[in-house]
Amino acid sequence: MASYKVGYFVGSLSSTSINRRLAQALTRLAPPELQLVEIPIKDLPVYSQDYDADYPPVARTFKQAIADCDALLFVTPEFNRSIPGGLKNAIDWASRPWGQNSLAHKPSGVIGTSPGAIGTAVAQSQLRGVLCYCNSPLMNTVEAYIHFKEGLITADGEVTNESTREFLRNYMTELHAFIVRVLTVLPRTT
């Protein structure tokens, strides 16, 4: 049975992020064939083309962490009806310099949670557009906009609502199937 390393990004930089809780829950609910590892984004400086000739060590480490993964998962909040700045900055680092796009051909999924009734629908829509431009094959179904209520996911990632837990388990099962399909067409090179 093949296993796949899935790097995940938590779009919020907050230590108390509800999206971090969601990422922990997804890690617990993932099929055994998926090994989830966080790729941290908080220490990246603001991207500038001035770095393209000589990436700082933190950015080189970041790009290598992406290269070491078979697939990616973006777990994002929605800030002001958009992608959080820290996450967009990470994507800019990952996709630059020109010709060295670490996101290209990496199967990816997008999910998020918010206390708002529409979850993170607008941010996810914008994030999908950015990832599409970066040539990252996207899982388009199942879409997941989780309306967060206190107690839904504990601090250690346990989902307390049975129907939400099953929905998220199914999401991860679908992500696994998507990764298999994409990597059948675009096999891993390493």
C-alpha positions as CSV (number, residue, x, y, z in Angstrom):
1,M,0.0,0.0,0.0
2,A,1.5,3.3,-1.1
3,S,1.8,6.1,1.4
4,Y,1.9,9.8,0.7
5,K,3.4,12.7,2.6
6,V,1.0,15.6,2.7
7,G,2.4,19.0,3.8
8,Y,-0.2,21.3,5.2
9,F,-0.2,25.0,5.7
10,V,-2.2,26.7,8.4
11,G,-3.1,30.1,7.0
12,S,-3.5,31.8,10.4
13,L,-0.3,32.8,12.3
14,S,-2.2,32.8,15.6
15,S,-1.2,30.4,18.3
16,T,-4.9,29.9,19.2
17,S,-6.0,29.5,15.6
18,I,-9.2,27.5,15.1
19,N,-7.7,26.4,11.7
20,R,-4.8,24.9,13.5
21,R,-7.4,22.9,15.5
22,L,-9.0,21.8,12.2
23,A,-5.5,20.8,10.8
24,Q,-5.0,18.7,13.9
25,A,-8.4,17.1,13.5
26,L,-7.6,16.3,9.8
27,T,-4.4,14.7,10.8
28,R,-6.3,12.4,13.2
29,L,-9.0,11.6,10.7
30,A,-6.7,11.0,7.7
31,P,-6.5,7.5,6.2
32,P,-3.3,5.6,7.2
33,E,-1.9,6.1,3.7
34,L,-1.5,9.8,4.4
35,Q,1.2,11.2,6.6
36,L,0.4,14.8,7.4
37,V,3.2,17.2,8.3
38,E,2.9,21.0,8.9
39,I,5.0,23.3,6.8
40,P,5.3,26.4,8.9
41,I,5.0,29.8,7.3
42,K,5.3,32.3,10.2
43,D,9.1,32.9,10.0
44,L,9.1,33.8,6.3
45,P,10.0,37.5,5.7
46,V,7.7,39.4,3.3
47,Y,8.6,38.3,-0.2
48,S,10.4,40.6,-2.6
49,Q,12.0,40.0,-5.9
50,D,15.2,41.3,-4.3
51,Y,15.6,37.8,-2.7
52,D,15.4,35.9,-6.0
53,A,19.1,35.9,-6.6
54,D,19.8,34.6,-3.1
55,Y,16.9,33.1,-1.1
56,P,17.4,33.4,2.7
57,P,17.9,30.1,4.5
58,V,14.4,30.1,6.0
59,A,12.9,30.3,2.4
60,R,15.2,27.6,1.1
61,T,14.2,25.3,4.0
62,F,10.5,26.2,3.2
63,K,10.8,25.3,-0.5
64,Q,12.6,22.1,0.4
65,A,9.8,21.1,2.8
66,I,7.4,21.5,-0.1
67,A,9.6,19.5,-2.4
68,D,9.8,16.7,0.1
69,C,6.0,16.3,0.0
70,D,3.8,14.4,-2.4
71,A,0.8,16.7,-1.9
72,L,-0.3,19.8,-0.1
73,L,-3.3,20.8,2.0
74,F,-4.2,24.5,2.7
75,V,-6.1,25.0,5.9
76,T,-7.1,28.6,5.8
77,P,-9.2,31.2,7.7
78,E,-10.8,34.1,5.9
79,F,-9.6,37.6,6.7
80,N,-11.7,40.5,5.3
81,R,-13.2,38.2,2.7
82,S,-9.8,37.2,1.4
83,I,-6.7,35.0,1.8
84,P,-4.7,35.8,5.0
85,G,-1.6,37.9,4.1
86,G,0.8,35.3,5.7
87,L,-0.5,32.5,3.5
88,K,-0.4,34.6,0.4
89,N,3.2,35.5,1.3
90,A,4.1,31.8,1.7
91,I,2.6,31.1,-1.7
92,D,4.7,33.9,-3.3
93,W,7.8,32.4,-1.7
94,A,6.9,28.9,-2.9
95,S,6.2,29.9,-6.5
96,R,9.3,32.1,-7.0
97,P,11.8,32.9,-8.5
98,W,10.4,32.4,-12.0
99,G,10.9,28.9,-13.2
100,Q,11.3,27.4,-9.7
101,N,7.7,27.0,-8.7
102,S,7.5,24.5,-5.9
103,L,3.7,24.2,-6.2
104,A,3.6,23.1,-9.8
105,H,2.2,19.6,-10.2
106,K,1.6,19.1,-6.5
107,P,-1.9,17.8,-5.9
108,S,-3.6,20.1,-3.3
109,G,-6.7,20.5,-1.2
110,V,-8.2,23.6,0.3
111,I,-10.3,23.6,3.5
112,G,-11.0,26.1,6.3
113,T,-13.1,27.0,9.2
114,S,-14.6,30.3,10.5
115,P,-17.1,31.4,13.1
116,G,-18.9,33.1,10.2
117,A,-21.9,31.3,8.6
118,I,-20.3,30.9,5.2
119,G,-17.2,29.4,6.7
120,T,-14.2,30.4,4.5
121,A,-15.9,30.3,1.1
122,V,-14.6,33.6,-0.3
123,A,-11.0,33.0,0.8
124,Q,-11.1,29.5,-0.5
125,S,-12.4,30.7,-3.9
126,Q,-9.6,33.2,-4.1
127,L,-7.0,30.7,-2.9
128,R,-8.2,28.3,-5.6
129,G,-7.6,30.9,-8.3
130,V,-4.0,31.5,-7.0
131,L,-3.2,27.8,-6.8
132,C,-4.6,27.2,-10.3
133,Y,-2.3,29.9,-11.6
134,C,0.6,28.2,-9.8
135,N,-0.3,25.0,-11.7
136,S,-1.2,23.0,-8.6
137,P,-3.8,20.4,-9.4
138,L,-6.8,21.1,-7.1
139,M,-9.3,18.8,-5.5
140,N,-12.5,20.5,-6.5
141,T,-14.9,18.2,-4.7
142,V,-15.5,17.7,-1.8
143,E,-15.6,21.4,-0.9
144,A,-15.4,22.1,2.8
145,Y,-16.5,25.3,4.5
146,I,-16.7,24.5,8.2
147,H,-18.8,26.8,10.4
148,F,-16.9,26.8,13.7
149,K,-18.7,26.9,17.0
150,E,-16.8,26.7,20.3
151,G,-16.4,23.1,21.3
152,L,-16.7,21.7,17.8
153,I,-13.0,20.8,17.8
154,T,-11.0,20.5,21.0
155,A,-7.6,22.1,21.5
156,D,-6.0,18.7,20.7
157,G,-7.9,18.2,17.5
158,E,-10.8,16.0,18.5
159,V,-14.0,16.7,16.6
160,T,-16.9,16.5,19.0
161,N,-19.8,16.5,16.5
162,E,-20.3,13.1,14.9
163,S,-21.6,14.4,11.5
164,T,-18.8,16.9,11.3
165,R,-16.3,14.2,12.2
166,E,-17.6,11.9,9.4
167,F,-17.7,14.7,6.9
168,L,-14.0,15.5,7.7
169,R,-13.1,11.8,7.5
170,N,-14.7,11.6,4.1
171,Y,-12.9,14.8,3.0
172,M,-9.6,13.2,3.9
173,T,-10.6,9.9,2.1
174,E,-11.4,11.9,-1.0
175,L,-8.1,13.8,-0.7
176,H,-6.3,10.5,-0.6
177,A,-8.1,9.3,-3.7
178,F,-7.4,12.6,-5.5
179,I,-3.7,12.4,-4.7
180,V,-3.6,8.8,-6.1
181,R,-5.3,9.9,-9.3
182,V,-3.0,12.9,-9.8
183,L,0.2,11.1,-9.1
184,T,-0.9,8.3,-11.5
185,V,-0.9,10.9,-14.3
186,L,2.0,13.0,-12.9
187,P,4.3,10.5,-11.1
188,R,6.6,11.6,-8.3
189,T,10.1,12.4,-9.7
190,T,12.0,11.6,-6.5
